[in-house]
Amino acid sequence: MEHNYPIKRIIDDKGFFVDADYEERIDEKLVKELYYHMVRIRTFDRKAINLQRQGRLGTYAPFEGQEAAQVGSALALNDNDWVFPTYRDHGATLTFGKSMATTFLYWNGRMEGCLTPAVRQIFPPAVPIATQIPHAAGAAWAEKKRGTKNAAIAYFGDGATSEGDFHEGLNFASVFKVPVVFFNQNNGYAISVPIEKQMNSKTIAQKSVAYGMPGIRVDGNDCFAVYLKRKKHLTMQEAVTVRH
């Protein structure tokens, strides 16, 4: 199955185009915007780690290495879309409009940390693994019944695909054909369990077949690929795996 799900890339490790079809869609404005947000959230992440080590911040889950995936996907959203993050996706929520101050409050255990700007629909970070996936499907279903063009995106790691909530969420989304993106950031480990001990599937994207959904794999360190592939598929239900 792995050859049926090749990893999509637009640029290689040296910054050269490997997919000329997208070259004309990448202009100076987009490059600067992606770069700005990636530098911004990495600076936040490193500052938060320092504060946690000093005892000035509570438990903190870093996301360094996932900047391209989180920024590329979040920037592709429309203002009225829904975001369902995990405890490690604050890079995406910061990019989507949540403030740094509110995010720091969340990691200090303050209720105010779950608040979001009135102009954004961001669900509080899900700490239990995969519980946000059915929520995202439900929000997308509500938007469909309301007749809007709004979509939802659910972020999760490879470990979440071993949970029942993952399968329930995808099944619900498939049955009701709702506009939701299931965005898997696969780093090869669920805490300390390697992916080959979690599943026999060669890829996570192929799990979409069971639910009649399209599934793609994207290079998670290629911000252009994440952004443009996400922009293309944002209005349809989809299972996506992002590989680091």
KAURGI-V697246 format. One record per residue. N is the residue number from 0. RES is the residue in three letters. BURIAL is b if it has 9 or more other ideal C-beta (glycine too) atoms within 8 Angstrom, else e. Layout:
# KAURGI-V697246
{{N:RES:BURIAL} {N:RES:BURIAL}}
This chain:
# KAURGI-V697246
{{0:MET:e} {1:GLU:e} {2:HIS:e} {3:ASN:e} {4:TYR:b} {5:PRO:e} {6:ILE:e} {7:LYS:b} {8:ARG:b} {9:ILE:b} {10:ILE:b} {11:ASP:e} {12:ASP:e} {13:LYS:e} {14:GLY:e} {15:PHE:e} {16:PHE:e} {17:VAL:e} {18:ASP:b} {19:ALA:e} {20:ASP:e} {21:TYR:b} {22:GLU:e} {23:GLU:e} {24:ARG:e} {25:ILE:b} {26:ASP:e} {27:GLU:e} {28:LYS:e} {29:LEU:b} {30:VAL:b} {31:LYS:e} {32:GLU:b} {33:LEU:b} {34:TYR:e} {35:TYR:e} {36:HIS:b} {37:MET:b} {38:VAL:e} {39:ARG:b} {40:ILE:b} {41:ARG:b} {42:THR:e} {43:PHE:b} {44:ASP:b} {45:ARG:b} {46:LYS:e} {47:ALA:b} {48:ILE:b} {49:ASN:e} {50:LEU:b} {51:GLN:b} {52:ARG:e} {53:GLN:e} {54:GLY:e} {55:ARG:e} {56:LEU:b} {57:GLY:e} {58:THR:e} {59:TYR:b} {60:ALA:e} {61:PRO:e} {62:PHE:b} {63:GLU:e} {64:GLY:e} {65:GLN:b} {66:GLU:b} {67:ALA:b} {68:ALA:b} {69:GLN:b} {70:VAL:b} {71:GLY:b} {72:SER:b} {73:ALA:b} {74:LEU:b} {75:ALA:b} {76:LEU:b} {77:ASN:e} {78:ASP:e} {79:ASN:e} {80:ASP:b} {81:TRP:b} {82:VAL:b} {83:PHE:b} {84:PRO:b} {85:THR:b} {86:TYR:e} {87:ARG:b} {88:ASP:b} {89:HIS:b} {90:GLY:b} {91:ALA:b} {92:THR:b} {93:LEU:b} {94:THR:b} {95:PHE:b} {96:GLY:b} {97:LYS:b} {98:SER:e} {99:MET:e} {100:ALA:e} {101:THR:b} {102:THR:b} {103:PHE:b} {104:LEU:b} {105:TYR:b} {106:TRP:b} {107:ASN:b} {108:GLY:e} {109:ARG:e} {110:MET:e} {111:GLU:e} {112:GLY:b} {113:CYS:e} {114:LEU:e} {115:THR:b} {116:PRO:e} {117:ALA:e} {118:VAL:e} {119:ARG:b} {120:GLN:b} {121:ILE:b} {122:PHE:b} {123:PRO:e} {124:PRO:b} {125:ALA:b} {126:VAL:e} {127:PRO:e} {128:ILE:b} {129:ALA:b} {130:THR:b} {131:GLN:b} {132:ILE:b} {133:PRO:b} {134:HIS:b} {135:ALA:b} {136:ALA:b} {137:GLY:b} {138:ALA:b} {139:ALA:b} {140:TRP:b} {141:ALA:e} {142:GLU:b} {143:LYS:b} {144:LYS:e} {145:ARG:e} {146:GLY:e} {147:THR:e} {148:LYS:e} {149:ASN:b} {150:ALA:b} {151:ALA:b} {152:ILE:b} {153:ALA:b} {154:TYR:b} {155:PHE:b} {156:GLY:b} {157:ASP:b} {158:GLY:b} {159:ALA:b} {160:THR:b} {161:SER:e} {162:GLU:b} {163:GLY:e} {164:ASP:b} {165:PHE:b} {166:HIS:e} {167:GLU:b} {168:GLY:b} {169:LEU:b} {170:ASN:b} {171:PHE:b} {172:ALA:b} {173:SER:b} {174:VAL:e} {175:PHE:b} {176:LYS:e} {177:VAL:b} {178:PRO:b} {179:VAL:b} {180:VAL:b} {181:PHE:b} {182:PHE:b} {183:ASN:b} {184:GLN:b} {185:ASN:b} {186:ASN:b} {187:GLY:e} {188:TYR:b} {189:ALA:b} {190:ILE:e} {191:SER:e} {192:VAL:b} {193:PRO:e} {194:ILE:b} {195:GLU:e} {196:LYS:e} {197:GLN:b} {198:MET:e} {199:ASN:e} {200:SER:e} {201:LYS:e} {202:THR:b} {203:ILE:b} {204:ALA:b} {205:GLN:b} {206:LYS:b} {207:SER:b} {208:VAL:e} {209:ALA:e} {210:TYR:b} {211:GLY:e} {212:MET:b} {213:PRO:e} {214:GLY:b} {215:ILE:b} {216:ARG:b} {217:VAL:b} {218:ASP:b} {219:GLY:b} {220:ASN:e} {221:ASP:b} {222:CYS:b} {223:PHE:b} {224:ALA:b} {225:VAL:b} {226:TYR:b} {227:LEU:b} {228:LYS:b} {229:ARG:b} {230:LYS:e} {231:LYS:e} {232:HIS:b} {233:LEU:b} {234:THR:e} {235:MET:e} {236:GLN:b} {237:GLU:b} {238:ALA:b} {239:VAL:b} {240:THR:b} {241:VAL:b} {242:ARG:b} {243:HIS:b}}
